[in-house]
Amino acid sequence: MKEKQTFGIQFVGRKNREKEKNLTLFARITVNSAVSEISLKQNIASQDWNPISGTGKGRKTEIKELNRFLDQVRTRLNNIYRELLVDGDLPSPSIIKNHFLGIEEQGKSILDAFDYHKMVAVGDLSYNTLKHYKTTEKYIKEFLLVQFKTTDVYLRTINFKFITDFEYFLRNRKPTDHQKPLQNNGVMKHIERFRKVINLAQNLDWLKVDPFRNYQIKFKKVEVGYLEPDELQRIESAVFKLERLEFTRDIFIFSCYTGMAYIDVMQLTPQEIHPGIDGNYWIISSRQKTGNHFRIPILPKAWSIVEKYIHHPRSQFNGTVFPVMSNQKLNSYLKEVADFCSISKNLTFHLARHTFATSVTLANGVPIETVSKMLGHTSIKTTQIYARIVDSKISEDMKKLKLKLN
């Protein structure tokens, strides 16, 4: 039950230092026990003021005009109080005073919201996800400099136009470094992160109206590549003279046969490898990105790579199964691996996860529910984005159907 508020307006007179026989008038606003006063810039002779009623005494024209003015002030203050209540605010005397004087409550800024998000999200979001939010914040700062010639703006200034202008800025931004311009889904990802920060600000009552209420985020369906079985075989059988390329290939192949993401492979420890119910070794862990639990039986090709590197000096120093290499370096070396194996596809480490979902598991009859569990997904819908039924599997299933029909 909401606490009932007491609201009052009283006009008071105080002695004027310059003219001791005159009083300067103030409007005293009281909400519950809090008080604030507004100087009305009006003076009246002491003998013409009734302190009990808070009005001027007598029938002089100037007294009548003063009393009419005081009635208007009372009406205006009452209206401000009611409007604030209708807007869902809990009016304080200072807020009512500021509204009366035309002083807007500035409140929190966009960067205040990003700073608070950083503080509360540290325990919930992965390091890489927090880096993405930092990039979104960087783009917001660039946008503010270009659009408004400022480094920050108040949250109350954010509206539908602000969001669409930010989207336009992202779509037309020309990178100054080696990065490529943002495509639609990259733009939408930054807008999505910006919206989450704004939602947090709303939950904190830093923002009254949701500026995203009429804005729709639109992702385009993108066919993410994967390796065909013959392409995977080419990479597996390749012989590299350079140790860094051999290691890159091995780690990539390990992911192709486990479906594990880069960060989970690099952080994999011997303690996360356990004997399974089938007598073989299993990886039992949680995804660093989402915290979702996964259990993966280790296929022979993946196990041979584990045995190859688990006793490597760099692995033992770090307490991990594999020596650690940055994602950037791995992806850079994978371009060399692709050229060596005459593969024209854009070979990235994440492509291994897609390859596991399609060519290694689904194409060989592993049910999508099982694949989903091994990938650490909580929903089959997520797995369907990663794993498409390849044409060879459709052809094989139709052959079986033909035999049954015959």
N, C-alpha and C positions, 0 to 999 in steps of 0.2 A: 504494500500500500504506500502511495506517495505521501511524503510529508507535506502538510498544508503550509503554504507560505503566507506570511503577513506582509502586506505592502501598504505603505503610507506616504503621503506628501504633505509637508508642512512648510509654510512660508515664515521665515524668521528675519528679524531686523537686528543689525549690529551697529554700534556707534561708529560714525565716520570720524577718523582721526583728524581729517582736515577741518571738518565742520562738526563740532561735538554735538550740536543740537539736531543733527540729521542722522538718519539710520540708513545703512546700505542693506538692501534686501537679498536674501538667499532662498533658494528652494532646497529644502532638506528632504532627501529620498531615503526611506527606510525599507529594507527587505529583511524580514526576521530581525536579527539584532545588528545587522550591518547598516552603516550609514554613509552617505556621500552627499555633498552639498554643491550647488551650482550658483555662482554669482550671477544675479539677474541684471547687473549694471543699472539698477534703479535706486534712487534715493528718495526719502520721505522725511518730513519733519517728525520728531519724536512724538509730539502731541497729536499728530494725525494718524498714528499707527495703533491698531488694536492687536496686541500680541496673542490674545486668546483665540480670536477668529482668523488671525493671519490676513487681515484686510485693512485697507485705509478707512479712516473715519471721516464722515462729513459728506457734503453734497457738492463740493467744488468739482469743476469740470475735470481738473487734472487728477483728482482722487478717483472719479468714476472711470477715467481712462486707465489709471493704474490697476483698478480692480478688474476691469475687462482683460487687461494684459495678464494678470495673475490667473484668471479663469482659463485663458488660452494655454498658458504654461501647464496648468493642472491637467487640462484635457490632453495636451500633447504627451505629457509624461505617462498618463494612464494608457494612452493608445500604444506607446512604445512598449510598455510592460506587457500588454495583451498580445501584441505582435510577436514579441520574443517567446511568450508561452506557446503561441500557435506554432511557431517554428521549432518547438521542442527544446528550447533553451531553458535553463534555470537562471532567470535574470538576477544579476547582482546590481547594487546601487551604482557601481562604477561603470558597468556595461550600459545601464539606462542613461547615465550621465553622458557617456561617450556618444551614444546614438543621438541624444538631444543636441549635443554640440557639433554633430557631424563628424566626429572622430571615429573612424572605422577601426575595429579590432583587427590588427594585422595577422596575428596568429603565427602558425608555424610555416616554414618554407619547404620547398621540394627537397632541398639537401638535408633539412632536418629529418624528413621522412626516410630518405636513403640511409642516413646515419643511424637512425633508430632500427631500421630493418637489419643493417649490418650487425648491430649489437645483439639483437634477439635471434638472428638466424644462424649464428655461428655453430650452435649445437645441433641444429636440425638439417642444415644443408651441407653438401660436400664442398671441399676446397674448390673444385672446378666450377661448381654451380655458383659459388660466391664470386668467383672470378668473372663469370658471365654477368652477374649483377653489377660488378664494378665497371665492366665495359659499357653496360646500358647507362650507368650513371655518367660515364665519360661522354657518351653521345648526347645526353641531356645537357651537360655543361656546354658542349660545343654548340648545340642548338640555341641555348639561351644567349650565348655570345653573338651568334649570327642574327637571330631573330629579334632579340630585345636589347642587345649591347649591354648585357648584365651577366653576373655570375650566379644569380639565384633569384627566384620569385616566390611570392607567397602562394600557398596551396589554393587559396580562394580564387586566384586568377586562372586556375586550370579549368578549361571548358572544352567542349567538343572541337572547337576551332584549334585550340592549342594542340590537341591530340592529332588531328588531321595534318596540321602544319608540321608536327614532329615526324609523322609518317612520311610526308613529302620530303623532308630534310634527309631522312635515312635513305630513301629510295634514290636520291640524287647526290648523296655524299660521295665525293671522290677521295679514296684513301691516299694518303701520302706515303705509305709504306708498301710492302710487298703484297699486302692483302688484296683480295678481289672485292669489287663493289658488292654490296649486300643484295641478295635476291629476295623474292617475296617472303619466303619462309623465315629468312634471317631477320628481315624487318619486323615480321609479326612476332618473332620470339622476343625482340627488344620491347615491342609494345606490350606483350603479355607480361614481361617482368615489370615494366613500368606500372601496369594496371595492378599487379599484386602489391606493389609498394603503396599505391594510392588506396587500395582496399584496406591495408594496414592503417593508414592515416585516418580513414573513415572509422575504423573500429576503435581508434583512440580518441574519436570525437574532435579531430583536428580539421575535419572537412565535413560540411553539412550535406552537400549534394554530390552524388556520384557523377563525375564528368564522363564516365564511360557508359552511362546508361543507354545512350543511343548509338554507341560505337560497336561495330562488329569486327572481331578479329577473324581473318580469313586465311587459313593455310591451304596451300595447293598440294594435292597428292603428288608425291615424287617417287618414281620408281628407283629404289636404291639398288645398286648393282650387287652381284655376287659372282663367285667363280663357278664356271661349269666344271664337271669332274675332270675333263681333259686338261683344263687350265691349272687346276689344283695339282694334278699329277706332274705337269711340267715343272712347277715350282718345287714339288717334293723331290724330284729326281735330279734337279740342277746341282752342279758341282761348282762351288764358289772358291776362288783362291783367297779372297779377302775374308778375314775372320769376322769383321763387322757385318758383312752381307750374309755370311752363313748364320750368324746369331740372329739377325733380323728375320731371315727365312724361317729358322726354327721356331722362334717365338710366334710368328705369324701362323705357321702350321699348327702349333699347339692350340692357338685360339680357334682355328678352323675345326679342330676336333673336340673342343670343349665349349665353344660359344662364349668364352669369358671376355669381358671388356678389358681394355688396356690396363686401367688402374687396378683391376682385380687380379690380373696376371702378375703385374709388377709387385703387388703386395702379398701374393700367395706365400704362405709359410708352410714348412714341413708339418707343423701341428694341425694344419687344415686338411691333410691327406690321411684318410682312415681306411682300414679294411671294411669292405661292405658285406652285405648279407650274402652276396654271390661269391665271396672269396677273393674278389678283385678289389683294387684300390678305388676309393671314391674321393672326390673333392667336396667337402662339406663346409660351406662358408656363407657369407652375406655380401650382397652387392654394396660396394662403397658408395655408389651414386644414390641408391634408394633405401638401402638397409634391408631389402627383401632377401629372404633366406633361399639358398639353392643347394641342390645335391646333384653332382655329376659323376657318373661312372667314368673312369679314365680309360679311354680306348687305347689299344696297343701302340698306335703311332704317337699319341700324346704322351704315353708312359715312357717311351724310349727317349723323348726329349727331356722329360723330368730327370731320368737317370743320367742324362748327358751333362746336365747343368747343376744339379742339386749339391754337388760337392765342389763346385767351382769356388775359388778363393773369394771372389766378390759376392757370391751368393751367401757363403758362410759368414762373411764379415757383416752383411746386412741382415742375416737371419731369415733370408727369403729363399724360395726355390730357384729363382733365376737372378742373374746379375741385373741390376736396374739400369735402364736406358730411357731417356726422355721420349715422350710421345712424338715430339717434333722431329727428333733424330730418326726414330723408327720409321715415321712416314716419309721422311726424306730418303732414307736408304731403300724403302720399299719401291720408290720410283726407279731406282737402279735395278732392283730385283725384277721388276716388271719389264724393263728394257732388255735385260739379259735373257728373260724367258719368252720374249716376243709377245707380251700381253699388252694390248692397247687400252685396257680398262684402267681407270684411275684407282690404283692400288693403294688403299689406306688400311690402317690396322682394323678399323671398324668393319671393313669389308669381310674380315674373317668371321665376325659374329653372324653376318648375313649368310655367309657360305655354310656355316654350321647349321643354320636354321633351314636352308633350302637343299643344297646339293648333298650334304652329309646325312641329314636326318629325315626331313620330310620326303625327299625324293626316294629314300630307301624304305619308306613305309612306316617310319616312327610316327605315332599319333601326335597331332598338334598339341594335345593336352600334356603329353610327356615333354615335348619340346619346350612348352611354356614354362613348366616347372624347372627344367634345367637352365633356362635363360633367366630365371628369377623374376618372372612376370607375375603380377597378381591378377591379370585379366587376359583371356584368350585374344581379345581385340588387339591388345598391344602386340602379341605374337604375330597376328595376321599382318601387321604393318611390316614386320621384319621378314616373315617367312611366307613366300608365295609358293603355291604348288607348281612345280616346273612342268614343262610340256612333256618331258619323258615320263613323269609319274602319271600324268593324265592318260598318255598313250598306253602305258602298261596296265592301268586300271581298266581302260576300255577293251583291251585285248582279253582280260579276264572275264569281262562282262559278255563279250562275244562268245567265248567258249561256253559260258553258262547258258546263254540263249540258244546256242546250237544244240 
